[in-house]
Structures are given as structure tokens and as C-alpha cells.
Amino acid sequence: MQTRKILRWYSKRQLADRYSVSTRSIERWTEAGKFPAGTRMPSGHWYWSDLDIEEHERKLTGARHPKSTEPELVAPAG
């Protein structure tokens, strides 16, 4: 099993901009369990990893986790 590394951390403001909502909405969604819990950094600020955000968006759209980046070959019918 291959594990992906975190490539980016999103701040509450960046997520609010991404979803066109207020930062308070991000807080409410998190408190209600409708959004991934963030990670509190030593600075006291909350951040969310790109892996958590991508997984959350996949769940919202019903998309599956990509197994590989290579296209799947399909045999012709008949």
C-alpha cells in the first residue's frame, strides 16, 4: 500500500475562500462533524492537510480513491 505525503496545508481563510463561505462556517462545519477536524499547529492556528480536504471532497461527490494514475484498459466487447 502506497501512502501519500502531505504536500500542502490549508488555513481556515484559504478553505473559506475555496468554498466561498466565511471562516465561521468552516468552524461550524467542523464542530458539527460535517468537515474534517483540522490540526492545531504550535502557533495556535488551525490548518487542514490537502489529503484530508481531498478525501472529504471525494466523499461529497461519491468519487472513489484513485488506485493508480495509469488509465484502465478495457477489452472491447464481443
N, C-alpha and C positions, 0 to 999 in steps of 0.2 A: 504494500500500500504506500502510495506516494503522498507525502504531506506537503502542503503549500506553505510558504513563508509569508508573513505579513509584509506587504510592500508599502502600505500607506495607512496612516491613522487619520481619521476624520474628527474634527472638533464639532461641538454642538452647533455652532454657527454654520459650518460647512454643510452639515446634514440638513439644517433648516433651509438653507438656500437650495440644496439639492431637491427637496420635496416641496419647496415654495410654501413653507409654514413658518411660524415663529419658533424661537428656541424653547419657549414654554410648551409648545405642542410636543416637541421631542421629549421633554421632561415628563409630560403627562402620559405619552405613549409608553415610555419606559416604566413608569410607576404602575401602569395598568397591565403590564406584561405583553403589550402589543408590539413592542420594539425590543431589540436585543439590549441587554444590560451593557453599559459601557465599562471602561476600565479607568479607574481613578489614578491619575499619574501623581508622582511625588509633588508636583506643583499644586495639586488640589483640583486641577481641571479634569473634566471627563472627556475621554476620546473613545472612538469605536474603530475597530480594525476593518480593513477592506474585506477580509474574509467573513466577518460577522455580517456586514452590510450586504454583501453579495448573496450569502446564504439566506438572509431574511427576504431579499427581493426575489430569489428563486422560489421560496415558499409562497410568496404572494401571487406569483404568476403561475405556479404549478409546474415550473420547469424542473427538470432533473439536473443533478450534478453532472457536469461533463466528465466522462470516463477518460477520454483522451482528446487530443487536439486533431487527430487524424480523421478524415472523413470515413464514414462507414460504407463498406462496399455492399451493394445489394445485387444479388443474382437476378438476371432477367427471368420473368415468368414464362413458363411454357416449356 
